[in-house]
Amino acid sequence: MFAITALFRSDDLNACLLAGCNAYIVKPFGVRDLQARIPVLLGGTGP
């Protein structure tokens, strides 16, 4: 599971992880940021 959020405090991001997300990205983000997260979602290690 992947979260896209506008919340960026460490408590908010920890809540995403506790909810079962294995990755998150904070808005606003660019295409390169999203591309860097895709390997994580597919089970790779990423850049």
Secondary structure as the mmCIF struct_conf table of DSSP 4:
data_model
#
loop_
_struct_conf.conf_type_id
_struct_conf.id
_struct_conf.beg_label_comp_id
_struct_conf.beg_label_asym_id
_struct_conf.beg_label_seq_id
_struct_conf.end_label_comp_id
_struct_conf.end_label_asym_id
_struct_conf.end_label_seq_id
STRN STRN1 PHE A 2 THR A 5
BEND BEND1 ALA A 6 ALA A 6
BEND BEND2 ARG A 9 ARG A 9
HELX_RH_AL_P HELX_RH_AL_P1 SER A 10 LEU A 18
TURN_TY1_P TURN_TY1_P1 ALA A 19 GLY A 20
BEND BEND3 ASN A 22 ASN A 22
STRN STRN2 ALA A 23 VAL A 26
BEND BEND4 LYS A 27 PRO A 28
HELX_RH_AL_P HELX_RH_AL_P2 VAL A 31 LEU A 41
TURN_TY1_P TURN_TY1_P2 LEU A 42 GLY A 43
BEND BEND5 GLY A 44 GLY A 44
#
